[in-house]
Amino acid sequence: MKHFITFEGIDGSGKTTVMHLVYQELLKKGVKVQVTCEPTDTWMGDCVKKCIKNDVDPFVTAFTFIADRFLHVKEIKKWLDQGYLVLCDRYAESTYAYQGAQLRDHLEDPIHWLQDLSKDHILIPDRTFLFDIDPDIAMNRIKHRDELISFEKASFLTKVQKNYLELAVSDHFQILDATQSIETLTHICVEDILSSECC
């Protein structure tokens, strides 16, 4: 069984909905499971959310994300040590994909720069589910939200999606067709998490 699982994808991909359904299914099976997310529900996570909402300088936003994750990893390690399976909605690859897109006009290789900043302060997930979806379809799913943030534009999400797919060559990734039904995606994730096969 895998123990640290992350759910990634652009806004509107359905990853959050599926993660919570996976959580419910695992509870039914008697699994000791903890749900978490990034940005976190902490004062540091609140700083990240303010940066996003106010469209703050991308370097400041990136550093704030990394600081939030530095504290988050300590909590994740505690949960893992206590025997929990941890499900995380967004993790390091979100920063690489989103802030990598933001910083592309400022740095030659923003993803590598972000990875280098983070490398000594992250855990590598046992599995990362990447919810792959066309940005136009994703935007159609979220267009009725009360307030769209600066990241939630098709042109920007196209860049993010490209970054995600470049990152997904790592062994711990599993790319999922996010246009499949919620039930199908939930089943795929649960079966994979409970599998003893190494990712």
MARFIPA-963478 format. One record per residue: x, y, z of N, C-alpha, C in turn. Coordinates in Angstrom, 1 decimal, decimal comma, padded with zeros to 4 digits, m for minus. Example, Ala and Ser with C-alpha at 12.3 -4.5 7.8 and 13.67 -1.06 7.14 Angstrom:
residues 2
[rec [013,2 m005,7 007,8] [012,3 m004,5 007,8] [013,2 m003,3 007,8]]
[rec [012,8 m002,2 007,1] [013,7 m001,1 007,1] [012,9 000,0 007,9]]
***
This chain:
residues 199
[rec [000,8 m001,2 000,0] [000,0 000,0 000,0] [000,9 001,2 000,0]]
[rec [000,5 002,2 m000,8] [001,2 003,5 m000,8] [000,7 004,4 000,3]]
[rec [001,6 005,2 000,8] [001,3 006,0 002,1] [001,2 007,5 001,9]]
[rec [001,9 008,1 000,9] [001,9 009,5 000,7] [001,5 009,7 m000,7]]
[rec [000,2 010,2 m000,9] [m000,4 010,3 m002,2] [m000,7 011,8 m002,5]]
[rec [m000,4 012,3 m003,6] [m000,7 013,7 m004,0] [m001,6 013,7 m005,2]]
[rec [m002,4 014,7 m005,3] [m003,4 014,9 m006,4] [m003,1 016,2 m007,1]]
[rec [m002,8 016,1 m008,3] [m002,3 017,3 m009,1] [m003,2 017,5 m010,3]]
[rec [m003,2 018,7 m010,8] [m003,9 019,0 m012,0] [m004,3 020,5 m012,1]]
[rec [m004,7 021,0 m013,2] [m005,1 022,4 m013,3] [m006,4 022,6 m012,7]]
[rec [m006,7 023,9 m012,4] [m008,1 024,2 m011,9] [m009,2 023,7 m012,8]]
[rec [m010,2 023,0 m012,2] [m011,2 022,5 m013,0] [m011,0 021,0 m013,4]]
[rec [m009,9 020,4 m013,0] [m009,6 019,1 m013,4] [m010,4 018,0 m012,7]]
[rec [m011,0 018,4 m011,5] [m011,7 017,5 m010,7] [m010,9 016,7 m009,6]]
[rec [m009,7 017,1 m009,5] [m008,8 016,4 m008,5] [m009,3 016,5 m007,1]]
[rec [m009,7 017,6 m006,7] [m010,2 017,8 m005,3] [m011,4 017,0 m005,0]]
[rec [m012,4 017,0 m005,9] [m013,6 016,2 m005,7] [m013,2 014,7 m005,6]]
[rec [m012,3 014,2 m006,5] [m012,0 012,8 m006,5] [m011,2 012,5 m005,2]]
[rec [m010,3 013,4 m004,8] [m009,5 013,1 m003,6] [m010,4 012,9 m002,4]]
[rec [m011,4 013,7 m002,2] [m012,3 013,5 m001,0] [m013,2 012,3 m001,1]]
[rec [m013,5 011,9 m002,4] [m014,2 010,6 m002,5] [m013,3 009,4 m002,2]]
[rec [m012,0 009,5 m002,6] [m011,0 008,5 m002,3] [m010,9 008,4 m000,8]]
[rec [m010,9 009,5 m000,1] [m010,8 009,5 001,3] [m011,9 008,8 002,0]]
[rec [m013,1 009,0 001,5] [m014,3 008,3 002,0] [m014,2 006,8 001,8]]
[rec [m013,8 006,4 000,6] [m013,7 005,0 000,2] [m012,6 004,3 001,1]]
[rec [m011,5 005,0 001,4] [m010,5 004,4 002,2] [m010,9 004,2 003,6]]
[rec [m011,7 005,2 004,1] [m012,2 005,1 005,5] [m013,2 003,9 005,6]]
[rec [m014,0 003,7 004,6] [m014,9 002,5 004,6] [m014,1 001,2 004,6]]
[rec [m012,9 001,2 004,1] [m012,1 000,0 004,1] [m011,2 m000,1 005,3]]
[rec [m011,4 000,8 006,3] [m010,7 000,7 007,5] [m009,3 001,3 007,5]]
[rec [m009,0 002,0 006,5] [m007,7 002,6 006,4] [m007,6 003,9 007,3]]
[rec [m006,5 004,0 008,0] [m006,2 005,2 008,8] [m005,7 006,3 007,8]]
[rec [m006,5 007,3 007,6] [m006,1 008,2 006,5] [m006,3 009,7 006,9]]
[rec [m005,4 010,5 006,5] [m005,4 011,9 006,8] [m005,4 012,7 005,5]]
[rec [m006,3 013,7 005,4] [m006,4 014,6 004,2] [m005,8 015,9 004,5]]
[rec [m005,0 016,5 003,6] [m004,4 017,8 003,7] [m004,4 018,4 002,3]]
[rec [m003,9 019,7 002,3] [m003,8 020,4 001,1] [m002,8 021,5 001,1]]
[rec [m002,5 022,0 m000,1] [m001,6 023,2 m000,2] [m002,3 024,2 m001,2]]
[rec [m002,3 025,5 m000,8] [m001,8 026,0 000,4] [m002,5 025,4 001,6]]
[rec [m001,7 025,4 002,7] [m002,3 024,8 004,0] [m003,2 025,7 004,7]]
[rec [m004,0 025,2 005,6] [m004,9 026,0 006,4] [m004,2 026,5 007,7]]
[rec [m003,1 027,2 007,4] [m002,3 027,8 008,5] [m002,0 029,2 008,2]]
[rec [m001,4 029,9 009,1] [m001,1 031,3 008,9] [m000,2 031,5 007,7]]
[rec [000,7 030,5 007,5] [001,6 030,6 006,3] [000,8 030,3 005,0]]
[rec [m000,1 029,4 005,1] [m001,0 029,1 004,0] [m001,8 030,3 003,6]]
[rec [m002,2 031,1 004,6] [m003,0 032,3 004,4] [m002,2 033,3 003,7]]
[rec [m000,9 033,4 004,0] [000,0 034,3 003,2] [000,1 033,9 001,8]]
[rec [000,1 032,6 001,5] [000,1 032,2 000,1] [m001,1 032,6 m000,6]]
[rec [m002,3 032,4 000,0] [m003,6 032,7 m000,6] [m003,7 034,2 m000,8]]
[rec [m003,1 035,0 000,1] [m003,1 036,5 m000,2] [m002,3 036,9 m001,4]]
[rec [m001,1 036,2 m001,5] [m000,3 036,4 m002,7] [m001,0 036,1 m004,0]]
[rec [m001,7 035,0 m004,0] [m002,5 034,6 m005,2] [m003,6 035,6 m005,4]]
[rec [m004,4 035,9 m004,4] [m005,5 036,8 m004,6] [m005,1 038,2 m005,1]]
[rec [m004,0 038,7 m004,6] [m003,5 040,0 m004,9] [m002,5 040,1 m006,1]]
[rec [m002,3 038,9 m006,7] [m001,4 038,8 m007,9] [000,0 039,4 m007,6]]
[rec [000,5 039,0 m006,5] [001,8 039,5 m006,0] [002,9 039,0 m006,9]]
[rec [004,1 039,7 m006,8] [005,3 039,4 m007,6] [005,5 037,8 m007,6]]
[rec [005,7 037,2 m008,8] [005,8 035,8 m008,8] [007,0 035,2 m008,0]]
[rec [008,0 035,9 m007,8] [009,1 035,4 m007,0] [008,7 035,3 m005,5]]
[rec [008,0 036,4 m005,1] [007,5 036,4 m003,7] [006,5 035,3 m003,5]]
[rec [005,6 035,1 m004,5] [004,6 034,0 m004,4] [005,3 032,6 m004,3]]
[rec [006,3 032,4 m005,1] [007,0 031,1 m005,1] [007,7 030,9 m003,8]]
[rec [008,4 031,9 m003,3] [009,0 031,7 m002,0] [008,0 031,4 m000,9]]
[rec [006,9 032,0 m000,9] [005,8 031,8 000,1] [005,3 030,4 000,0]]
[rec [005,1 029,9 m001,2] [004,7 028,5 m001,4] [005,7 027,6 m000,8]]
[rec [007,0 027,8 m001,0] [008,0 026,9 m000,5] [008,1 027,0 001,0]]
[rec [007,9 028,1 001,6] [007,9 028,3 003,0] [006,8 027,5 003,6]]
[rec [005,6 027,6 003,0] [004,4 026,9 003,5] [004,7 025,4 003,4]]
[rec [005,3 024,9 002,4] [005,6 023,5 002,2] [006,6 023,0 003,2]]
[rec [007,6 023,9 003,5] [008,6 023,5 004,5] [008,0 023,1 005,8]]
[rec [007,0 023,9 006,3] [006,2 023,6 007,5] [005,3 022,4 007,3]]
[rec [004,7 022,3 006,2] [003,7 021,3 005,9] [004,4 019,9 005,9]]
[rec [005,6 019,8 005,4] [006,3 018,5 005,3] [006,5 018,0 006,7]]
[rec [006,8 018,9 007,7] [007,0 018,4 009,1] [005,7 017,8 009,6]]
[rec [004,5 018,3 009,2] [003,3 017,7 009,7] [003,0 016,4 009,0]]
[rec [003,3 016,4 007,7] [003,1 015,1 006,9] [004,0 014,0 007,5]]
[rec [005,2 014,3 007,8] [006,1 013,3 008,4] [005,5 012,8 009,7]]
[rec [005,0 013,7 010,5] [004,4 013,2 011,8] [003,2 012,3 011,5]]
[rec [002,3 012,6 010,6] [001,2 011,7 010,3] [001,7 010,4 009,8]]
[rec [002,7 010,4 008,9] [003,2 009,1 008,4] [003,8 008,3 009,5]]
[rec [004,5 008,9 010,4] [005,1 008,2 011,6] [004,0 007,6 012,5]]
[rec [002,9 008,3 012,5] [001,8 007,8 013,3] [000,9 006,7 012,6]]
[rec [001,4 006,3 011,4] [000,7 005,3 010,7] [m000,4 005,7 009,8]]
[rec [m000,6 007,0 009,5] [m001,6 007,5 008,6] [m001,2 007,3 007,1]]
[rec [m002,1 007,1 006,3] [m002,0 007,3 004,9] [m002,4 008,7 004,6]]
[rec [m001,5 009,5 003,9] [m001,8 010,9 003,7] [m002,1 011,2 002,3]]
[rec [m003,3 011,9 002,1] [m003,8 012,3 000,8] [m003,6 013,8 000,8]]
[rec [m002,9 014,4 m000,2] [m002,6 015,8 m000,3] [m003,1 016,4 m001,6]]
[rec [m004,0 017,4 m001,5] [m004,5 018,1 m002,6] [m003,5 019,2 m003,0]]
[rec [m002,8 019,0 m004,0] [m001,7 019,9 m004,5] [m000,5 019,7 m003,6]]
[rec [000,7 019,7 m004,2] [002,0 019,6 m003,5] [003,1 020,3 m004,3]]
[rec [004,3 019,8 m004,2] [005,4 020,5 m004,9] [005,2 020,7 m006,4]]
[rec [004,6 019,7 m007,1] [004,5 019,8 m008,5] [003,6 021,0 m008,9]]
[rec [002,6 021,3 m008,0] [001,8 022,5 m008,3] [002,6 023,8 m008,4]]
[rec [003,6 023,9 m007,5] [004,5 025,1 m007,5] [005,3 025,1 m008,7]]
[rec [005,9 023,9 m009,1] [006,7 023,8 m010,3] [005,9 024,2 m011,5]]
[rec [004,7 023,7 m011,6] [003,8 023,9 m012,8] [003,3 025,3 m012,8]]
[rec [002,7 025,8 m011,7] [002,1 027,1 m011,8] [003,1 028,3 m011,7]]
[rec [004,0 028,2 m010,7] [005,0 029,3 m010,6] [006,0 029,2 m011,7]]
[rec [006,2 027,9 m012,2] [007,1 027,8 m013,3] [006,6 028,5 m014,5]]
[rec [005,2 028,5 m014,7] [004,6 029,3 m015,8] [004,7 030,8 m015,5]]
[rec [004,5 031,2 m014,3] [004,6 032,6 m013,9] [006,0 033,2 m014,2]]
[rec [007,0 032,3 m013,9] [008,4 032,8 m014,0] [009,1 032,6 m015,3]]
[rec [008,4 032,1 m016,3] [009,0 031,7 m017,5] [009,6 032,9 m018,2]]
[rec [009,1 034,1 m018,0] [009,7 035,3 m018,7] [010,8 035,9 m017,8]]
[rec [011,1 035,3 m016,6] [012,0 035,9 m015,7] [013,3 035,0 m015,6]]
[rec [013,1 033,7 m015,8] [014,2 032,8 m015,7] [014,3 031,9 m016,9]]
[rec [015,6 031,4 m017,1] [015,8 030,5 m018,3] [015,1 029,2 m018,1]]
[rec [015,2 028,6 m016,9] [014,6 027,3 m016,6] [014,0 027,4 m015,2]]
[rec [012,8 028,0 m015,1] [012,1 028,2 m013,8] [011,8 027,0 m013,0]]
[rec [011,4 025,9 m013,7] [011,1 024,7 m013,0] [012,3 024,1 m012,3]]
[rec [013,4 024,1 m013,0] [014,7 023,6 m012,4] [015,1 024,4 m011,2]]
[rec [014,9 025,7 m011,3] [015,2 026,7 m010,3] [014,4 026,4 m009,0]]
[rec [013,1 026,2 m009,3] [012,2 025,9 m008,2] [012,5 024,6 m007,5]]
[rec [012,8 023,6 m008,3] [013,1 022,3 m007,8] [014,4 022,3 m007,0]]
[rec [015,3 023,1 m007,4] [016,6 023,2 m006,7] [016,4 023,9 m005,3]]
[rec [015,5 024,9 m005,3] [015,2 025,5 m004,0] [014,5 024,6 m003,0]]
[rec [013,7 023,7 m003,6] [012,9 022,8 m002,7] [013,5 021,5 m002,3]]
[rec [014,6 021,1 m003,0] [015,1 019,7 m003,0] [015,4 019,1 m001,6]]
[rec [015,8 019,9 m000,7] [016,2 019,4 000,6] [015,0 019,5 001,6]]
[rec [013,9 019,9 001,1] [012,8 020,2 002,1] [011,4 019,5 001,7]]
[rec [011,5 018,5 000,8] [010,3 017,8 000,4] [010,4 016,3 000,6]]
[rec [009,2 015,7 000,7] [009,1 014,3 000,6] [008,7 013,9 m000,8]]
[rec [009,2 012,8 m001,4] [008,8 012,4 m002,7] [007,5 011,5 m002,5]]
[rec [006,4 011,8 m003,1] [005,2 011,0 m002,9] [005,4 009,6 m003,4]]
[rec [004,6 008,6 m002,8] [004,6 007,3 m003,3] [003,8 007,3 m004,6]]
[rec [002,8 008,1 m004,8] [002,1 008,3 m006,0] [001,6 009,7 m006,2]]
[rec [001,7 010,2 m007,4] [001,1 011,5 m007,7] [000,1 011,2 m008,9]]
[rec [m001,2 011,5 m008,6] [m002,2 011,4 m009,7] [m002,3 012,7 m010,4]]
[rec [m002,0 012,7 m011,7] [m002,1 013,9 m012,5] [m003,4 013,9 m013,3]]
[rec [m004,3 014,7 m013,0] [m005,6 014,8 m013,7] [m005,4 015,6 m015,0]]
[rec [m005,4 014,9 m016,1] [m005,1 015,5 m017,4] [m006,4 015,9 m018,1]]
[rec [m006,5 017,2 m018,5] [m007,7 017,7 m019,1] [m007,4 018,9 m020,0]]
[rec [m008,1 019,1 m021,0] [m008,0 020,2 m021,9] [m008,3 021,5 m021,1]]
[rec [m007,5 022,5 m021,1] [m007,8 023,7 m020,3] [m009,1 024,4 m020,7]]
[rec [m009,6 024,3 m021,9] [m010,9 024,9 m022,3] [m012,0 024,1 m021,6]]
[rec [m011,9 022,8 m021,5] [m012,9 022,0 m020,8] [m012,9 022,4 m019,3]]
[rec [m011,6 022,5 m018,7] [m011,5 022,8 m017,3] [m012,1 024,2 m017,0]]
[rec [m011,9 025,2 m017,9] [m012,4 026,5 m017,7] [m013,9 026,5 m017,8]]
[rec [m014,5 025,7 m018,6] [m015,9 025,6 m018,7] [m016,5 025,1 m017,4]]
[rec [m015,8 024,2 m016,7] [m016,2 023,6 m015,5] [m016,3 024,6 m014,4]]
[rec [m015,4 025,6 m014,4] [m015,2 026,5 m013,3] [m015,7 028,0 m013,6]]
[rec [m016,3 028,1 m014,8] [m016,7 029,5 m015,2] [m017,8 030,1 m014,3]]
[rec [m018,5 029,3 m013,6] [m019,6 029,8 m012,7] [m019,1 030,1 m011,3]]
[rec [m017,9 029,9 m011,0] [m017,4 030,3 m009,7] [m017,6 031,8 m009,4]]
[rec [m017,8 032,1 m008,2] [m018,1 033,5 m007,8] [m017,0 034,4 m008,2]]
[rec [m015,7 034,0 m008,0] [m014,6 034,8 m008,3] [m013,4 034,0 m008,8]]
[rec [m013,0 034,2 m010,0] [m011,9 033,5 m010,6] [m010,6 034,3 m010,3]]
[rec [m009,6 033,5 m009,8] [m008,3 034,1 m009,5] [m007,5 034,3 m010,8]]
[rec [m006,3 034,9 m010,7] [m005,5 035,2 m011,9] [m005,0 034,0 m012,6]]
[rec [m004,9 032,9 m011,8] [m004,4 031,6 m012,4] [m005,5 031,0 m013,3]]
[rec [m006,7 031,4 m013,1] [m007,8 030,6 m013,8] [m008,2 031,3 m015,1]]
[rec [m007,3 031,2 m016,0] [m007,5 031,7 m017,4] [m006,9 030,6 m018,3]]
[rec [m007,6 030,4 m019,4] [m007,3 029,3 m020,3] [m005,8 029,4 m020,8]]
[rec [m005,4 030,6 m021,2] [m004,1 030,8 m021,7] [m003,0 030,5 m020,7]]
[rec [m003,2 030,8 m019,4] [m002,3 030,5 m018,4] [m002,3 029,0 m018,1]]
[rec [m003,5 028,5 m018,0] [m003,6 027,0 m017,6] [m003,0 026,1 m018,7]]
[rec [m003,0 026,6 m019,9] [m002,3 025,9 m021,0] [m000,8 025,7 m020,7]]
[rec [m000,2 026,8 m020,3] [001,2 026,8 m019,9] [001,4 025,8 m018,7]]
[rec [000,5 025,9 m017,7] [000,6 025,1 m016,5] [000,5 023,6 m016,9]]
[rec [m000,5 023,3 m017,8] [m000,7 021,9 m018,2] [000,5 021,4 m018,9]]
[rec [001,2 022,2 m019,7] [002,4 021,8 m020,4] [003,5 021,4 m019,4]]
[rec [003,6 022,3 m018,4] [004,6 022,0 m017,3] [004,3 020,7 m016,6]]
[rec [003,0 020,5 m016,3] [002,7 019,3 m015,6] [003,1 018,0 m016,4]]
[rec [002,8 018,1 m017,7] [003,1 016,9 m018,5] [004,6 016,7 m018,6]]
[rec [005,4 017,7 m018,6] [006,8 017,6 m018,6] [007,3 017,0 m017,3]]
[rec [006,7 017,4 m016,2] [007,0 016,8 m014,9] [006,6 015,4 m014,7]]
[rec [005,6 015,0 m015,4] [005,0 013,6 m015,2] [005,8 012,5 m015,7]]
[rec [007,1 012,7 m016,1] [007,9 011,6 m016,5] [008,5 010,9 m015,3]]
[rec [008,4 011,5 m014,1] [008,9 010,8 m012,9] [008,1 009,5 m012,6]]
[rec [008,7 008,5 m012,1] [008,1 007,2 m011,9] [006,8 007,3 m010,9]]
[rec [006,8 008,2 m010,0] [005,7 008,2 m009,1] [004,4 008,8 m009,7]]
[rec [004,4 009,3 m010,9] [003,2 009,9 m011,5] [002,4 008,8 m012,2]]
[rec [001,1 009,0 m012,1] [000,1 008,3 m012,9] [m000,8 009,3 m013,5]]
[rec [m000,8 009,4 m014,9] [m001,6 010,4 m015,6] [m003,0 009,8 m015,8]]
[rec [m004,0 010,5 m015,4] [m005,4 010,1 m015,5] [m006,2 011,0 m016,5]]
[rec [m007,0 010,4 m017,3] [m007,9 011,1 m018,2] [m009,0 011,7 m017,3]]
[rec [m008,9 013,0 m017,1] [m009,9 013,7 m016,2] [m011,3 013,9 m016,7]]
[rec [m011,5 013,5 m018,0] [m012,8 013,5 m018,6] [m013,6 012,3 m018,2]]
[rec [m013,0 011,3 m017,6] [m013,7 010,1 m017,2] [m014,6 010,4 m016,0]]
[rec [m015,6 009,6 m015,8] [m016,5 009,8 m014,7] [m015,8 009,9 m013,3]]
[rec [m016,4 010,7 m012,4] [m015,8 010,8 m011,1] [m015,7 009,4 m010,4]]
[rec [m016,7 008,6 m010,6] [m016,7 007,2 m010,1] [m015,6 006,4 m010,6]]
[rec [m015,3 006,5 m011,9] [m014,2 005,7 m012,5] [m012,9 006,2 m012,0]]
[rec [m012,7 007,5 m011,9] [m011,4 008,1 m011,4] [m011,2 007,7 m009,9]]
[rec [m012,3 007,7 m009,1] [m012,1 007,4 m007,7] [m011,7 005,9 m007,6]]
[rec [m012,3 005,0 m008,4] [m012,0 003,6 m008,3] [m010,5 003,4 m008,7]]
[rec [m010,1 004,0 m009,8] [m008,7 003,9 m010,3] [m007,7 004,3 m009,1]]
[rec [m008,0 005,4 m008,5] [m007,1 005,9 m007,5] [m007,1 005,0 m006,3]]
[rec [m008,2 004,5 m005,8] [m008,3 003,6 m004,6] [m007,6 002,3 m004,9]]
[rec [m007,8 001,7 m006,1] [m007,2 000,5 m006,4] [m005,6 000,6 m006,5]]
[rec [m005,2 001,8 m007,0] [m003,8 002,0 m007,1] [m003,1 002,2 m005,8]]
[rec [m003,8 003,0 m004,9] [m003,3 003,2 m003,6] [m003,1 002,0 m002,8]]
[rec [m004,1 001,1 m002,9] [m004,1 m000,1 m002,1] [m003,2 m001,2 m002,7]]
[rec [m002,7 m001,0 m003,9] [m001,9 m002,0 m004,6] [m000,5 m002,0 m003,9]]
[rec [000,1 m003,2 m003,9] [001,5 m003,3 m003,3] [002,5 m003,0 m004,4]]
[rec [002,1 m002,8 m005,6] [003,1 m002,6 m006,7] [003,8 m001,2 m006,5]]
[rec [005,1 m001,3 m006,7] [005,9 m000,1 m006,6] [005,6 000,9 m007,7]]
[rec [005,5 002,2 m007,4] [005,3 003,1 m008,5] [006,7 003,5 m009,1]]
***
